[in-house]
Amino acid sequence: MRLIPTITALALTATSALALDLDAMTDAERDAFRSEVRAYLLDNPEVLMEAIGVLEARQEQAEAMRDEQLAQLNATALLDDGFSYVGGNPDGDVTIVEFIDYRCGFCRRAHPEVAELVATDGNIRIITKEFPILGEQSVLASRFALATKQIAGDAAYKEVSDALMALRSDVSNASLTALAQAYDLDAEAIFEAMDSPDVGDILAANRALGERMQITGTPTFVFGEQMVRGYVNLAQMRQIIEAERSDG
């Protein structure tokens, strides 16, 4: 807990309320005032907890407002970039955008819950943003998924993306070749497309979008205009969706 800033804020608030000017006080008056504040806080420590709660609530509200503004400013890149995978119900009344990294443990944890949410709701559009931030294997996996989409289309991308999220071995040319063979895909064409300018441009665009939206980790979700940074479980996602619909 940030006790020092909170204590300082309390002291300044008390000073303002009493119309006192610390700079105009004598040393003795200043010491007496500080002693009174300290004594009050020691006698009433619950005030600190209350002040900290108010401060944290205000910070959360400010961050939520900032994130909503970021979602609004970047709406086109989030919702209609022309290259990201779009699944679920294309005419759904709520859109979820998810930034993923195939090597991210929390992305893997959220993956089946997102799938269940989309499948059981029936009125959600889901957009996947390839956002590899956890090293070369993450980049390799994303390049493979994007190249698969280019070569074999959206259905193949979805299958490969699901398989990559479930993959527990290292991401390598050998494991990706095996994956392509498992789904009867043209591995040679996909590997060639992985290094294409188009795939590189998509990853660069997603990185730039992430920077604009101050995204530093995965998974990151955007439900409508509400950004959620980090893992949320199925029940929480359903609550967020319900709130989005109520606000709409």
C-alpha positions as CSV (number, residue, x, y, z in Angstrom):
1,M,0.0,0.0,0.0
2,R,1.1,3.5,-0.8
3,L,1.0,4.8,2.8
4,I,3.4,7.7,2.5
5,P,1.6,9.5,-0.4
6,T,-1.7,8.9,1.4
7,I,-0.5,10.4,4.7
8,T,0.9,13.4,2.8
9,A,-2.4,13.8,1.0
10,L,-4.3,13.6,4.3
11,A,-2.0,16.2,5.9
12,L,-2.4,18.6,2.9
13,T,-6.2,18.1,3.0
14,A,-6.3,18.9,6.7
15,T,-4.2,21.9,6.1
16,S,-6.4,23.2,3.4
17,A,-9.6,22.6,5.5
18,L,-8.2,24.6,8.4
19,A,-7.0,27.4,6.0
20,L,-3.5,27.0,7.3
21,D,-0.3,27.9,5.5
22,L,2.6,25.7,6.6
23,D,5.1,28.1,5.1
24,A,3.7,30.9,7.2
25,M,3.8,28.9,10.4
26,T,6.6,29.2,12.9
27,D,8.7,26.1,13.5
28,A,6.9,25.5,16.7
29,E,3.4,25.8,15.1
30,R,4.5,23.5,12.2
31,D,5.8,20.9,14.6
32,A,2.6,21.1,16.7
33,F,0.4,20.7,13.6
34,R,2.4,17.7,12.4
35,S,2.2,16.1,15.9
36,E,-1.6,16.6,15.8
37,V,-1.9,14.9,12.4
38,R,0.3,12.1,13.5
39,A,-1.6,11.6,16.7
40,Y,-4.9,11.6,14.9
41,L,-3.7,9.0,12.4
42,L,-2.3,6.7,15.2
43,D,-5.6,7.0,17.1
44,N,-7.7,6.4,14.0
45,P,-5.7,4.1,11.6
46,E,-8.9,3.1,9.8
47,V,-8.8,6.5,8.2
48,L,-5.7,5.5,6.3
49,M,-7.5,2.4,5.0
50,E,-10.5,4.5,4.0
51,A,-8.3,7.0,2.2
52,I,-6.3,4.4,0.4
53,G,-9.5,2.8,-0.8
54,V,-10.8,6.1,-2.1
55,L,-7.4,6.8,-3.8
56,E,-7.3,3.4,-5.4
57,A,-10.9,3.6,-6.6
58,R,-10.2,7.0,-8.2
59,Q,-7.0,5.6,-9.9
60,E,-9.0,2.6,-11.3
61,Q,-11.7,4.9,-12.6
62,A,-9.1,7.2,-14.2
63,E,-7.4,4.2,-15.8
64,A,-10.7,2.8,-17.1
65,M,-11.6,6.2,-18.6
66,R,-8.1,6.3,-20.3
67,D,-8.5,2.8,-21.7
68,E,-12.0,3.6,-23.0
69,Q,-10.6,6.7,-24.8
70,L,-7.8,4.6,-26.2
71,A,-10.3,2.0,-27.5
72,Q,-12.3,4.8,-29.1
73,L,-9.3,6.5,-30.7
74,N,-8.1,3.1,-32.2
75,A,-11.5,1.7,-33.1
76,T,-10.7,1.2,-36.8
77,A,-7.5,-0.6,-36.1
78,L,-9.2,-2.7,-33.5
79,L,-12.3,-3.6,-35.3
80,D,-11.7,-3.3,-39.1
81,D,-8.0,-3.6,-40.0
82,G,-8.7,-5.8,-42.9
83,F,-6.4,-8.6,-41.9
84,S,-7.2,-9.9,-38.4
85,Y,-9.1,-13.1,-38.0
86,V,-12.8,-12.5,-37.2
87,G,-14.8,-15.4,-35.7
88,G,-17.9,-16.1,-33.8
89,N,-21.0,-14.3,-35.1
90,P,-19.9,-11.6,-37.6
91,D,-23.1,-9.7,-36.9
92,G,-22.8,-10.1,-33.1
93,D,-24.0,-7.3,-30.9
94,V,-20.7,-7.3,-28.8
95,T,-17.2,-7.5,-30.2
96,I,-14.3,-8.9,-28.3
97,V,-10.8,-8.2,-29.4
98,E,-8.1,-10.4,-27.9
99,F,-4.3,-9.8,-28.1
100,I,-2.6,-13.2,-27.9
101,D,0.8,-14.8,-27.6
102,Y,0.9,-18.6,-28.1
103,R,3.6,-19.0,-25.5
104,C,1.6,-17.1,-22.8
105,G,0.3,-19.3,-20.0
106,F,-2.6,-17.0,-19.2
107,C,-3.6,-16.9,-22.9
108,R,-3.7,-20.7,-22.9
109,R,-5.8,-20.7,-19.7
110,A,-8.2,-18.2,-21.2
111,H,-8.5,-19.8,-24.6
112,P,-11.0,-22.6,-23.8
113,E,-13.1,-20.1,-21.8
114,V,-13.2,-17.6,-24.6
115,A,-14.2,-20.4,-27.0
116,E,-17.0,-21.5,-24.6
117,L,-18.2,-17.9,-24.2
118,V,-18.4,-17.4,-28.0
119,A,-20.1,-20.8,-28.6
120,T,-22.7,-20.6,-25.8
121,D,-23.6,-17.0,-26.3
122,G,-24.1,-17.0,-30.0
123,N,-24.1,-13.3,-30.5
124,I,-20.4,-12.4,-30.0
125,R,-17.9,-11.4,-32.7
126,I,-14.3,-12.3,-31.7
127,I,-11.3,-10.7,-33.3
128,T,-7.8,-12.1,-32.8
129,K,-4.7,-9.9,-32.7
130,E,-1.4,-11.8,-33.1
131,F,0.8,-10.1,-30.5
132,P,4.0,-12.1,-30.0
133,I,6.0,-10.6,-27.1
134,L,7.6,-13.6,-25.4
135,G,10.5,-14.3,-27.7
136,E,11.4,-15.9,-31.0
137,Q,9.2,-18.9,-30.6
138,S,6.2,-16.6,-30.1
139,V,7.1,-14.7,-33.3
140,L,7.6,-18.0,-35.2
141,A,4.2,-19.3,-34.1
142,S,2.4,-16.0,-35.0
143,R,4.1,-15.9,-38.4
144,F,3.0,-19.5,-39.0
145,A,-0.6,-18.7,-38.1
146,L,-0.8,-15.6,-40.2
147,A,0.8,-17.4,-43.2
148,T,-1.7,-20.2,-42.8
149,K,-4.5,-17.7,-43.0
150,Q,-3.0,-16.2,-46.2
151,I,-2.5,-19.6,-47.9
152,A,-5.4,-21.6,-46.6
153,G,-8.0,-19.2,-45.3
154,D,-9.8,-18.4,-42.1
155,A,-11.0,-21.9,-41.2
156,A,-7.4,-23.3,-41.4
157,Y,-6.2,-20.3,-39.4
158,K,-8.7,-21.1,-36.6
159,E,-7.6,-24.8,-36.5
160,V,-3.9,-23.9,-36.5
161,S,-4.4,-21.1,-34.0
162,D,-6.2,-23.5,-31.6
163,A,-3.5,-26.1,-32.1
164,L,-0.7,-23.6,-31.4
165,M,-2.4,-22.5,-28.2
166,A,-2.5,-26.1,-27.1
167,L,1.0,-26.9,-28.2
168,R,3.3,-27.8,-25.2
169,S,6.4,-28.6,-27.1
170,D,8.9,-26.0,-28.5
171,V,7.8,-24.1,-31.6
172,S,10.2,-25.1,-34.3
173,N,10.3,-25.8,-38.0
174,A,9.8,-29.5,-37.2
175,S,6.8,-29.0,-34.9
176,L,5.2,-26.5,-37.4
177,T,5.8,-28.9,-40.3
178,A,4.1,-31.7,-38.3
179,L,1.2,-29.3,-37.5
180,A,0.7,-28.5,-41.2
181,Q,0.7,-32.2,-42.1
182,A,-1.8,-32.9,-39.3
183,Y,-4.2,-30.5,-41.0
184,D,-3.3,-31.5,-44.5
185,L,-1.9,-28.0,-45.3
186,D,0.8,-27.1,-47.8
187,A,3.8,-26.7,-45.4
188,E,6.2,-25.5,-48.0
189,A,3.8,-22.7,-49.2
190,I,3.1,-21.6,-45.6
191,F,6.8,-21.5,-44.7
192,E,7.5,-19.4,-47.7
193,A,4.7,-17.0,-46.8
194,M,5.9,-16.7,-43.2
195,D,8.7,-14.4,-44.3
196,S,6.6,-12.4,-46.7
197,P,6.3,-8.6,-46.3
198,D,2.5,-9.0,-45.7
199,V,3.0,-11.1,-42.6
200,G,5.7,-8.7,-41.4
201,D,3.5,-5.7,-42.0
202,I,0.7,-7.3,-40.0
203,L,2.9,-8.0,-37.0
204,A,4.3,-4.5,-37.2
205,A,0.8,-3.0,-37.3
206,N,-0.3,-5.0,-34.3
207,R,2.8,-3.9,-32.4
208,A,2.1,-0.3,-33.2
209,L,-1.5,-0.7,-32.1
210,G,-0.3,-2.2,-28.9
211,E,2.0,0.6,-28.2
212,R,-0.7,3.2,-28.9
213,M,-3.0,1.4,-26.5
214,Q,-0.2,0.9,-23.9
215,I,-0.5,-2.9,-24.0
216,T,2.4,-4.5,-22.4
217,G,1.1,-8.0,-21.7
218,T,-1.1,-10.8,-22.9
219,P,-3.9,-11.6,-22.9
220,T,-5.4,-8.2,-23.3
221,F,-9.1,-8.0,-24.1
222,V,-11.3,-5.2,-25.4
223,F,-14.9,-5.8,-24.8
224,G,-16.7,-3.2,-26.7
225,E,-14.8,-0.2,-25.4
226,Q,-13.8,-1.7,-22.1
227,M,-10.2,-2.9,-22.0
228,V,-9.2,-5.7,-19.6
229,R,-5.5,-6.2,-19.1
230,G,-4.8,-9.8,-18.2
231,Y,-6.7,-13.0,-17.6
232,V,-10.4,-13.0,-16.8
233,N,-12.4,-16.2,-16.2
234,L,-15.6,-17.2,-18.0
235,A,-17.9,-15.9,-15.3
236,Q,-16.2,-12.5,-15.3
237,M,-16.3,-12.4,-19.1
238,R,-20.1,-13.1,-19.0
239,Q,-20.6,-10.3,-16.5
240,I,-18.6,-7.9,-18.7
241,I,-20.7,-8.9,-21.8
242,E,-23.9,-8.4,-19.8
243,A,-22.8,-5.0,-18.7
244,E,-21.8,-4.0,-22.3
245,R,-25.2,-5.0,-23.5
246,S,-26.9,-3.1,-20.7
247,D,-24.9,0.1,-21.5
248,G,-25.7,-0.3,-25.2
